[in-house]
Amino acid sequence: MDRIHSNVKVLVSTGIAGVIFIYAVYSNKPLLLIAGAVFDLLPLLLNWMNWRAIVESGNRSIMVLVRLHVTLTIIAYTVGLSWIATSNRILSLVFLELWWIAVILGSITAHLGYRRLYNT
């Protein structure tokens, strides 16, 4: 039951981050990226994601997906920081697209990892 509550917390927090990011891109307010990043990183900081169990399962295909998710997230935030520095609209759109792909990849990875971990 606690795992379900953690998943809901992650979804809500990431959803709030997404709304903030979309508004920031739409209104061209790059400093809102910082507020969105707080909500996006909150599940990681508060250990709601339970990645440790998935990583310790030792499944190579899941680990490839985890590494890809982390890499895309880092690239997205690097582009986001560039957007803050330059206020370039193209960078804002690139950031949003990379971040969205990282979120989808993270969701797929978590789903596959939990299915394999808990045999459901």
Backbone as a printed PyTorch tensor [residue, N CA C, xyz], in Angstrom:
tensor([[[  0.8230,  -1.1990,   0.0000],
         [  0.0000,   0.0000,   0.0000],
         [  0.8600,   1.2520,   0.0000]],

        [[  1.9660,   1.2190,   0.7590],
         [  2.8410,   2.3790,   0.8160],
         [  3.4590,   2.6610,  -0.5520]],

        [[  3.7410,   1.5820,  -1.3280],
         [  4.3010,   1.7460,  -2.6710],
         [  3.3300,   2.5070,  -3.5690]],

        [[  2.0330,   2.2260,  -3.4300],
         [  1.0280,   2.9080,  -4.2350],
         [  0.9860,   4.3810,  -3.8820]],

        [[  1.0280,   4.6950,  -2.5900],
         [  1.0200,   6.0920,  -2.1790],
         [  2.2490,   6.8270,  -2.6880]],

        [[  3.3990,   6.1670,  -2.6740],
         [  4.6300,   6.7860,  -3.1990],
         [  4.4960,   7.0570,  -4.6920]],

        [[  3.9040,   6.1190,  -5.4370],
         [  3.7210,   6.3200,  -6.8730],
         [  2.7970,   7.5010,  -7.1480]],

        [[  1.7420,   7.6420,  -6.3540],
         [  0.8180,   8.7670,  -6.5250],
         [  1.5340,  10.0800,  -6.2220]],

        [[  2.3460,  10.0960,  -5.1820],
         [  3.1060,  11.3060,  -4.8400],
         [  4.0360,  11.6920,  -5.9790]],

        [[  4.7050,  10.7000,  -6.5710],
         [  5.6090,  10.9750,  -7.6930],
         [  4.8290,  11.5390,  -8.8710]],

        [[  3.6840,  10.9470,  -9.1930],
         [  2.8800,  11.4150, -10.3140],
         [  2.3700,  12.8400, -10.0960]],

        [[  1.8960,  13.1240,  -8.9030],
         [  1.3800,  14.4640,  -8.6080],
         [  2.5060,  15.4980,  -8.6540]],

        [[  3.6250,  15.1710,  -8.0440],
         [  4.7530,  16.1040,  -8.0290],
         [  5.2770,  16.3600,  -9.4380]],

        [[  5.4100,  15.3160, -10.2320],
         [  5.8770,  15.4750, -11.6110],
         [  4.8410,  16.2250, -12.4460]],

        [[  3.5690,  15.9820, -12.1860],
         [  2.5150,  16.7090, -12.8910],
         [  2.5510,  18.1980, -12.6000]],

        [[  2.7630,  18.5550, -11.3390],
         [  2.8890,  19.9690, -10.9710],
         [  4.0970,  20.5820, -11.6650]],

        [[  5.2090,  19.8500, -11.6810],
         [  6.4070,  20.3410, -12.3750],
         [  6.1100,  20.5680, -13.8470]],

        [[  5.4010,  19.6320, -14.4650],
         [  5.0620,  19.7680, -15.8800],
         [  4.2130,  20.9870, -16.1580]],

        [[  3.2290,  21.2450, -15.3060],
         [  2.3800,  22.4300, -15.4810],
         [  3.2230,  23.6980, -15.3660]],

        [[  4.1080,  23.7330, -14.3890],
         [  4.9850,  24.9100, -14.2300],
         [  5.8880,  25.0680, -15.4470]],

        [[  6.4660,  23.9590, -15.9310],
         [  7.3430,  24.0310, -17.1080],
         [  6.5820,  24.5100, -18.3470]],

        [[  5.3820,  23.9770, -18.5530],
         [  4.5980,  24.3910, -19.7200],
         [  4.2560,  25.8740, -19.6380]],

        [[  3.8500,  26.3410, -18.4520],
         [  3.5580,  27.7660, -18.2900],
         [  4.8140,  28.6060, -18.5100]],

        [[  5.9530,  28.1420, -18.0000],
         [  7.2090,  28.8820, -18.1690],
         [  7.5770,  29.0070, -19.6420]],

        [[  7.4110,  27.9270, -20.3990],
         [  7.7330,  27.9570, -21.8230],
         [  6.7380,  28.8460, -22.5680]],

        [[  5.4520,  28.6970, -22.2600],
         [  4.4090,  29.4630, -22.9440],
         [  4.5760,  30.9740, -22.7200]],

        [[  4.8910,  31.3420, -21.4760],
         [  5.0120,  32.7650, -21.1460],
         [  6.4430,  33.2770, -21.2620]],

        [[  7.3760,  32.4170, -21.6530],
         [  8.8030,  32.7510, -21.7860],
         [  9.3620,  33.3560, -20.4890]],

        [[  9.1580,  32.6390, -19.3930],
         [  9.6880,  33.0410, -18.0840],
         [ 10.6430,  31.9540, -17.6090]],

        [[ 11.8900,  32.0320, -18.0280],
         [ 12.8290,  30.9420, -17.7440],
         [ 13.1130,  30.7080, -16.2600]],

        [[ 12.9550,  31.7200, -15.4200],
         [ 13.2450,  31.5150, -14.0040],
         [ 12.2340,  30.5900, -13.3240]],

        [[ 11.0690,  30.4100, -13.9490],
         [ 10.1100,  29.4430, -13.4070],
         [ 10.6310,  28.0110, -13.5110]],

        [[ 11.6530,  27.8190, -14.3240],
         [ 12.2790,  26.5070, -14.4240],
         [ 12.7600,  26.0350, -13.0570]],

        [[ 13.2120,  26.9520, -12.2340],
         [ 13.7200,  26.5950, -10.9070],
         [ 12.5910,  26.0560, -10.0350]],

        [[ 11.4260,  26.7080, -10.0790],
         [ 10.2820,  26.2330,  -9.2910],
         [  9.8270,  24.8590,  -9.7750]],

        [[  9.7690,  24.6760, -11.0890],
         [  9.3930,  23.3800, -11.6250],
         [ 10.3920,  22.2990, -11.2690]],

        [[ 11.6690,  22.6580, -11.2780],
         [ 12.7180,  21.6860, -10.9480],
         [ 12.5950,  21.2100,  -9.5020]],

        [[ 12.1560,  22.0900,  -8.6120],
         [ 11.9700,  21.6840,  -7.2150],
         [ 10.9270,  20.5710,  -7.1350]],

        [[  9.7900,  20.7620,  -7.8270],
         [  8.7540,  19.7300,  -7.8080],
         [  9.1990,  18.4730,  -8.5510]],

        [[  9.9990,  18.6450,  -9.5940],
         [ 10.4630,  17.4890, -10.3540],
         [ 11.4570,  16.6520,  -9.5490]],

        [[ 12.3020,  17.2880,  -8.7760],
         [ 13.3170,  16.5710,  -8.0060],
         [ 12.8440,  16.1480,  -6.6220]],

        [[ 11.6770,  16.6420,  -6.2020],
         [ 11.1460,  16.3120,  -4.8820],
         [ 11.0170,  14.8030,  -4.6500]],

        [[ 10.4750,  14.0300,  -5.5980],
         [ 10.3830,  12.5800,  -5.3650],
         [ 11.7410,  11.9120,  -5.1630]],

        [[ 12.7450,  12.3960,  -5.8510],
         [ 14.0800,  11.8220,  -5.6950],
         [ 14.6550,  12.1710,  -4.3210]],

        [[ 14.4920,  13.4280,  -3.9190],
         [ 15.0390,  13.8750,  -2.6420],
         [ 14.3310,  13.2430,  -1.4420]],

        [[ 13.0210,  12.9810,  -1.5700],
         [ 12.2580,  12.4140,  -0.4640],
         [ 12.1250,  10.8880,  -0.5550]],

        [[ 12.8430,  10.2860,  -1.5000],
         [ 12.9040,   8.8310,  -1.6670],
         [ 11.5310,   8.2120,  -1.9370]],

        [[ 10.7170,   8.8930,  -2.7320],
         [  9.4190,   8.3430,  -3.1180],
         [  9.5410,   7.4130,  -4.3200]],

        [[ 10.6440,   7.4950,  -5.0400],
         [ 10.7570,   6.7770,  -6.3070],
         [ 11.1060,   5.3100,  -6.1470]],

        [[ 11.7330,   4.9380,  -5.0440],
         [ 12.1010,   3.5440,  -4.7770],
         [ 12.9640,   2.9570,  -5.8880]],

        [[ 13.8940,   3.7440,  -6.4160],
         [ 14.7750,   3.2560,  -7.4780],
         [ 15.7510,   2.2170,  -6.9600]],

        [[ 16.0740,   2.2870,  -5.6800],
         [ 17.0800,   1.3690,  -5.1350],
         [ 16.6690,  -0.0850,  -5.3440]],

        [[ 15.4120,  -0.4060,  -5.0930],
         [ 14.9500,  -1.7940,  -5.2580],
         [ 15.0260,  -2.2250,  -6.7180]],

        [[ 14.7000,  -1.3100,  -7.6250],
         [ 14.7490,  -1.6440,  -9.0460],
         [ 16.1940,  -1.8430,  -9.4950]],

        [[ 17.0810,  -0.9570,  -9.0350],
         [ 18.4900,  -1.0560,  -9.4150],
         [ 19.1100,  -2.3250,  -8.8320]],

        [[ 18.7750,  -2.6510,  -7.6020],
         [ 19.3520,  -3.8300,  -6.9590],
         [ 18.8130,  -5.1400,  -7.5230]],

        [[ 17.7510,  -5.0620,  -8.3200],
         [ 17.2230,  -6.2950,  -8.9200],
         [ 18.2160,  -6.8960,  -9.9110]],

        [[ 19.1270,  -6.0610, -10.4490],
         [ 20.1850,  -6.5500, -11.3140],
         [ 19.7780,  -6.8160, -12.7540]],

        [[ 18.6040,  -6.4130, -13.1630],
         [ 18.1500,  -6.6370, -14.5410],
         [ 18.8540,  -5.6510, -15.4690]],

        [[ 19.5900,  -6.1620, -16.4320],
         [ 20.3850,  -5.3060, -17.3240],
         [ 19.5170,  -4.4050, -18.2020]],

        [[ 18.4110,  -4.9170, -18.7270],
         [ 17.5810,  -4.0890, -19.6020],
         [ 16.9460,  -2.9330, -18.8320]],

        [[ 16.5600,  -3.1880, -17.5830],
         [ 16.0090,  -2.1120, -16.7550],
         [ 17.1010,  -1.0980, -16.4510]],

        [[ 18.3140,  -1.5600, -16.2000],
         [ 19.4180,  -0.6370, -15.9020],
         [ 19.7430,   0.2550, -17.0950]],

        [[ 19.6440,  -0.2760, -18.3020],
         [ 19.8650,   0.5440, -19.4940],
         [ 18.8160,   1.6560, -19.5520]],

        [[ 17.5680,   1.3090, -19.2660],
         [ 16.5010,   2.3110, -19.2640],
         [ 16.6990,   3.3540, -18.1660]],

        [[ 17.1480,   2.9110, -16.9860],
         [ 17.4100,   3.8530, -15.8900],
         [ 18.5130,   4.8290, -16.2930]],

        [[ 19.5890,   4.3080, -16.8680],
         [ 20.6940,   5.1850, -17.2890],
         [ 20.2540,   6.1560, -18.3790]],

        [[ 19.4370,   5.6840, -19.2960],
         [ 18.9300,   6.5510, -20.3580],
         [ 18.0290,   7.6490, -19.7830]],

        [[ 17.1820,   7.2950, -18.8300],
         [ 16.3150,   8.2750, -18.1660],
         [ 17.1460,   9.3410, -17.4560]],

        [[ 18.1380,   8.9100, -16.7060],
         [ 18.9930,   9.8530, -15.9750],
         [ 19.7530,  10.7540, -16.9530]],

        [[ 20.2900,  10.1780, -18.0100],
         [ 21.0370,  10.9520, -19.0040],
         [ 20.1470,  11.9970, -19.6790]],

        [[ 18.9560,  11.5920, -20.0850],
         [ 18.0380,  12.5410, -20.7210],
         [ 17.6280,  13.6570, -19.7660]],

        [[ 17.4240,  13.3110, -18.5080],
         [ 17.0580,  14.3230, -17.5200],
         [ 18.1870,  15.3330, -17.3350]],

        [[ 19.4110,  14.8550, -17.2560],
         [ 20.5600,  15.7540, -17.0980],
         [ 20.7130,  16.6520, -18.3300]],

        [[ 20.5560,  16.0760, -19.5120],
         [ 20.6370,  16.8780, -20.7430],
         [ 19.5280,  17.9250, -20.7630]],

        [[ 18.3110,  17.5230, -20.3700],
         [ 17.1850,  18.4710, -20.3620],
         [ 17.4720,  19.6410, -19.4240]],

        [[ 17.9750,  19.3600, -18.2330],
         [ 18.2680,  20.4550, -17.3040],
         [ 19.4530,  21.2960, -17.7500]],

        [[ 20.3890,  20.7060, -18.4700],
         [ 21.4870,  21.4980, -19.0460],
         [ 20.9450,  22.4730, -20.0790]],

        [[ 20.0410,  22.0030, -20.9330],
         [ 19.3960,  22.8870, -21.9040],
         [ 18.5610,  23.9340, -21.1740]],

        [[ 17.8920,  23.5140, -20.0830],
         [ 17.1070,  24.4580, -19.2830],
         [ 17.9510,  25.5610, -18.6840]],

        [[ 19.1230,  25.2100, -18.1950],
         [ 20.0270,  26.2360, -17.6620],
         [ 20.5060,  27.1790, -18.7730]],

        [[ 20.7160,  26.6290, -19.9530],
         [ 21.0810,  27.4730, -21.0920],
         [ 19.9390,  28.4220, -21.4390]],

        [[ 18.7140,  27.9330, -21.3170],
         [ 17.5520,  28.7790, -21.5690],
         [ 17.4860,  29.9220, -20.5480]],

        [[ 17.7700,  29.6160, -19.2810],
         [ 17.7910,  30.6710, -18.2650],
         [ 18.8510,  31.7130, -18.6100]],

        [[ 20.0140,  31.2570, -19.0650],
         [ 21.1180,  32.1740, -19.3630],
         [ 20.8520,  33.0370, -20.5940]],

        [[ 20.1320,  32.4970, -21.5940],
         [ 19.9880,  33.2230, -22.8570],
         [ 18.5730,  33.7080, -23.1630]],

        [[ 17.5570,  33.1530, -22.5010],
         [ 16.1430,  33.4500, -22.7740],
         [ 15.7510,  33.1260, -24.2140]],

        [[ 16.3940,  32.1650, -24.8200],
         [ 16.1210,  31.7590, -26.1920],
         [ 14.8840,  30.8570, -26.2210]],

        [[ 13.8810,  31.2280, -27.0350],
         [ 12.6250,  30.4620, -27.1050],
         [ 12.8440,  29.0320, -27.6190]],

        [[ 13.7610,  28.8800, -28.5440],
         [ 14.0370,  27.5380, -29.0840],
         [ 14.5570,  26.6250, -27.9770]],

        [[ 15.4240,  27.1380, -27.1350],
         [ 15.9480,  26.3330, -26.0290],
         [ 14.8380,  25.9330, -25.0640]],

        [[ 13.8540,  26.8080, -24.8810],
         [ 12.7510,  26.4650, -23.9850],
         [ 11.9650,  25.2810, -24.5370]],

        [[ 11.7400,  25.2850, -25.8420],
         [ 11.0020,  24.1820, -26.4560],
         [ 11.8160,  22.8860, -26.4450]],

        [[ 13.1150,  23.0060, -26.6870],
         [ 13.9910,  21.8280, -26.6370],
         [ 14.0110,  21.2590, -25.2180]],

        [[ 14.1060,  22.1380, -24.2200],
         [ 14.0760,  21.6840, -22.8290],
         [ 12.7950,  20.9230, -22.5430]],

        [[ 11.6570,  21.5150, -22.9030],
         [ 10.3770,  20.8820, -22.6010],
         [ 10.2530,  19.5160, -23.2810]],

        [[ 10.6930,  19.4240, -24.5090],
         [ 10.6060,  18.1480, -25.2330],
         [ 11.5190,  17.0900, -24.6090]],

        [[ 12.7510,  17.4630, -24.2950],
         [ 13.6680,  16.5030, -23.6680],
         [ 13.1670,  16.0710, -22.2950]],

        [[ 12.6550,  17.0240, -21.5240],
         [ 12.1540,  16.7010, -20.1910],
         [ 10.9610,  15.7520, -20.2930]],

        [[ 10.0650,  16.0240, -21.2290],
         [  8.8840,  15.1830, -21.3970],
         [  9.2750,  13.7560, -21.7860]],

        [[ 10.2230,  13.6270, -22.6930],
         [ 10.6790,  12.2960, -23.0970],
         [ 11.3220,  11.5750, -21.9050]],

        [[ 12.0820,  12.3070, -21.0890],
         [ 12.6960,  11.7130, -19.8990],
         [ 11.6270,  11.2410, -18.9130]],

        [[ 10.5520,  12.0140, -18.7560],
         [  9.4670,  11.6230, -17.8490],
         [  8.7840,  10.3530, -18.3480]],

        [[  8.4710,  10.3110, -19.6320],
         [  7.8250,   9.1280, -20.1940],
         [  8.7360,   7.9060, -20.0390]],

        [[ 10.0150,   8.0740, -20.3400],
         [ 10.9640,   6.9720, -20.1980],
         [ 11.0650,   6.5150, -18.7440]],

        [[ 11.0660,   7.4690, -17.8110],
         [ 11.0940,   7.1130, -16.3920],
         [  9.8530,   6.3560, -15.9670]],

        [[  8.7010,   6.7470, -16.5040],
         [  7.4510,   6.0510, -16.1780],
         [  7.4640,   4.6200, -16.7050]],

        [[  7.9240,   4.4580, -17.9280],
         [  8.0030,   3.1120, -18.5120],
         [  8.9970,   2.2520, -17.7260]],

        [[ 10.1200,   2.8290, -17.3830],
         [ 11.1380,   2.1060, -16.6240],
         [ 10.6000,   1.6690, -15.2670]],

        [[  9.9340,   2.5870, -14.5730],
         [  9.3820,   2.2420, -13.2600],
         [  8.3290,   1.1520, -13.3870]],

        [[  7.4810,   1.2560, -14.3880],
         [  6.4410,   0.2420, -14.5780],
         [  7.0550,  -1.1340, -14.8430]],

        [[  7.9950,  -1.1790, -15.7700],
         [  8.6370,  -2.4650, -16.0740],
         [  9.4170,  -2.9930, -14.8730]],

        [[ 10.0950,  -2.0890, -14.1660],
         [ 10.8660,  -2.5000, -12.9960],
         [  9.9880,  -3.0480, -11.8920]],

        [[  8.8720,  -2.3810, -11.6090],
         [  7.9580,  -2.8620, -10.5710],
         [  7.3020,  -4.1790, -10.9770]],

        [[  6.9500,  -4.3000, -12.2560],
         [  6.3490,  -5.5590, -12.7060],
         [  7.3160,  -6.7180, -12.5170]],

        [[  8.5740,  -6.4950, -12.8840],
         [  9.5690,  -7.5610, -12.7590],
         [  9.9080,  -7.8180, -11.2910]],

        [[  9.9500,  -6.7410, -10.4920],
         [ 10.3360,  -6.8670,  -9.0940],
         [  9.2640,  -7.5670,  -8.2660]],

        [[  8.0000,  -7.2180,  -8.5360],
         [  6.9040,  -7.7560,  -7.7320],
         [  6.0940,  -8.8090,  -8.4660]],

        [[  6.5360,  -9.2140,  -9.6650],
         [  5.8840, -10.2670, -10.4540],
         [  4.3790, -10.0380, -10.6210]],

        [[  4.0200,  -8.8120, -11.0090],
         [  2.5890,  -8.5030, -11.2100],
         [  2.3200,  -8.2120, -12.6500]]])
